[in-house]
Each structure stands twice: as C-alpha cells, then as structure tokens.
Amino acid sequence: MTFRYAIQTFGCQMNVHDTDRMAGVLRAAGGIAVEAVEQADLVVLNTCSVRERAEQKLRSEVGKLAPLKRARPDMVIAVAGCVAQQEGESLLKRMRHIDLVIGPDNIAELPALALEQWGGSPPVARTEFDTAAPRFLTWAPREGQEAPVVAFVTTMKGCDERCSFCIVPYTRGPERYRPAREVVNEVSRFVQAGSREVLLLGQTVDSFRDPALPPADPEDGLDGSQFPELLRLIAREIPRYRRQPSRAPGLARLRYTSPHPRHATASLARAHAELDVLAGHVHLPVQSGSDRVLRRMIRRYTRSEYLARVDRLKCSRPNLTVSTDIIVGFPGETEDDFEETLSLVREVAFVSLYAFKYSPRPHTPALRLGDDVPEAVKSERLARLFEVADVLSQKHLSGLVGTRQHVLVEGASKSEKGDLSRGRVQGRTERSEIVHIQAPGAAALVGEVVEVDITRANKHSLLAVPTEPIDSLPAPRPKLDGARRLPLW
Ligand code: 5AD
C-alpha cells in the first residue's frame, strides 16, 4: 500500500534529525512525502518544548488541521517530539483531533501505528524510552537518493545533566550512547554517498563513551568521556575530501553540537589542534556569566572555569571562534548578575549567540525558585544582550571582508527557496560563517569546497565571489542536493 505523509518540524537539530528518520521509516513502509498537508493521509507534527508556549503552538497547528480532518476523517494526525513525550496520553484527551502520540524513542513504530489508525483503531500514545535496549535508527541511502551535503549523525541521546531550567532530561530520558563503530559506519555511508560535512549530534555530545574506544586521557582527571577519541577515530577512518582530480567521496568538515562545557576537556582541545577536519568553531552554551546564577542553574562549572576552557580551545587552533546560548531573567537574576553575563560575552567575544528569556518548564527543578524577574526586565536584558552581541558579530564579520576563505557550498541560498538556477548559493567557511556566493553557474559548486574572496558583510552572513572561473571545475556530481535547512541550534 502507498500513502502520502507530511512532517512539520519545530525546534532543534535533533528534531530535524528525528524528522529525517521518521521520513525513512515511512518511506520504507510505502509512504510518499508531500509538501502540502491538504494532500497528506498522515500529518506528523514534530514538536519542541524546550521553551514556553509549546502547547499553545501545538494547539494552533492542530486547529489549522481540524477543517481538513473534518473533510477527510481518515487523515491521521500524529504528534511526535518533546511535547509528545512530555504529555503522552493526556494529549489525546485534550486535543481530540490528535490520533497518535509518538515519543522520540518510538519512531520505528510510526508506520505500524498509522496503519492501525487507518484500520479504525482508537487513538493511541506510545512514549516509552528504550533505556534497556537503546535503538539508533540509521540512514540508509535509497536508489537514486541524493545524499545531503551536510549529514546529521547521532552519537548519543538523552541527558544526565540536571540543569535546573531544562526539560530535556524529562523529554529525552537518560543518556544512551551509540557504539563508536556504528557512528563511524554511518559517517562512512553518508560520505560514500556524497556527503561532505558531518554534524555529530547529541544533547551533551561531548559526554560520549564507548568501552570499545581507548580510555579517556588520564590528564583529564575524573572526566571519563571519550568524545575526543571518537573524533580521532572518524578522522582516521574516513577518507578526506579532495577536489582534484575528481569529485570522489570524501569528508571535508566534521562538526558537533552541543557540547557541555563540563566535558570540554584538554583532550578535546588537543583534538582540535590535531585534526584539521574539525571545524574551527565551537558552539559552547554558557547560559550565564554569574557564578551565583550558574550555581542555581546547576551547570556545574564556574565563570572562570568556563573562561579557562574557552581559552584552551582557542589556544588549540588559531582563530577558533566560539558561539553560545544564554538565558536572561533566570529566577533571582539581579542586575549585577546580568552585568556579569554582559562582561563575559565581551570577554569571550562570541561571534554569535542565541539568547532566550527564562521560561518555567514543567518537571524542572527551577520551578521551586519561582519566576521572579518581571517580563519587562527580561525583555530589556535580552535587548541589551543582543546589542552587545550584534556589535561583536558585526566586528567579526566585517573583519573578514577582503579575506580569502574556503566555503563548503550547501545549496541554493535560502532567499532563492531552493532554486539553484538563479546563480546564488550558500555555504559555510571552516569556522561556520554563512557565505552567499553570487556567480553565473554557481549551481555547479554545490557539494564542493570553493575558494572565495569575501566582498561584503551582512548582519548574519557574508557575500563572496569565487577566485577561479566556475567552468574550470570538474563536472558536477551526478547526485546533487539542494540547501538543507539548518535550524538555529
Ligand atoms: N527557558 C529559557 N531558555 C531555555 N533553554 C533551555 N531551557 C530553557 C528555559 N526553561 C535554552 C538554553 C539552551 C537552549 C537550547 O535553550 O539556552 O541552551
């Protein structure tokens, strides 16, 4: 049997990755992807609950689907992701148009559950963690399928941190690691199929362990994480990208997100010094610059420890850049605490940052602390923080004008909505700055590392022209991929 499905994705890269895996199991079961929900027999809303209004957002999305469902009662509405895991069966009672609730660890069951729905079964929720026997769904190339230029590979899931503001341990369960061998095999499969960059994914990606890897470096004291060993293994086993003489398979860049500063060890810094396949940029969430707030957030590092870790990373690799996540208005955050955050931002000179107003989340320890920073103060702090951050990122980007960079071209620029024919493509430098290249025939650059001259800095990206004529390049790979949506974090 065949059926049509549409998946709407909200939230983080892990959700984008889960969407890819849901698409994989649905296709294997006879599903055909459609863009328009009007045409879909199955609509999956892949939700995020890390910050506020998750449920209202879901309610409004389900509300939009309700008329379609009334017209076609056999249309199945499924809710996946963190809101599904968090609310479980109760969602079925509260939003009567929902037929299926499916947690992140139950993705493999999605096709069978959808089939049961079309067979007339009552609505059902499936949200069990696979703690006893963790499963990691693998990407398998299909005949004629394009490999994404940037491939997402999961290394671990869940989180054992207990940051007091964060709902993730509740929605994603305890940490489970994928065997390093499996990670390497998946990286290899992507690269053989034409992917050029791999983004390793995990909620605390650097807490990775696998007994099959060499033990952690004793210099790192009690930190037993083996993430640097995983990076070394990938660098050793996966062939590197070379543009000449042919467009043969090869890995150009290896990135990872998001590390917890606690595991940003000396060994990780050394890996950055040794492995030139690693991107020269690290996203290292700090959350606050005040020790008092960090303690109440249960981040388990101090301001000076964070600064020392950033320094160590920066020393490992010339020009390494750092970005971060920050929460403003955490319970009890005073003006002085917030000033400490501003001073830390200036001191590190983050090239970009994502900042959020604190929002109380169900099941989190910080609920006990109240939510005592008034909304107006949160807004004002957020605006001040962005002011400082914008100056830093402008300074960084405009400093790159006139330099020569190597850009891995991912696809058509976002403004062109996937249309490669307009000669405007986008990609990233070794340090992950977004670069738009405008040149006739630029479509031929997709999937290649191209030398460019940076001509202009925009607010969040750069403009560039290739240093050599495009028609001097070898013929395009037979399978080309369009731009892949890269979410904020
Ligand atoms: N309120 C505001 N921001 C939050 N984040 C996580 N939980 C909350 C919360 N309760 C932010 C953190 C994290 C990012 C993914 O979302 O900055 O790093």
Residues whose N, C-alpha, C, O or C-beta is under 5 A from the ligand:
A	BS01	5AD	V50 R51 F165 C166 P285 D325 I326 I327 F356 K357 Y358 S359 R361
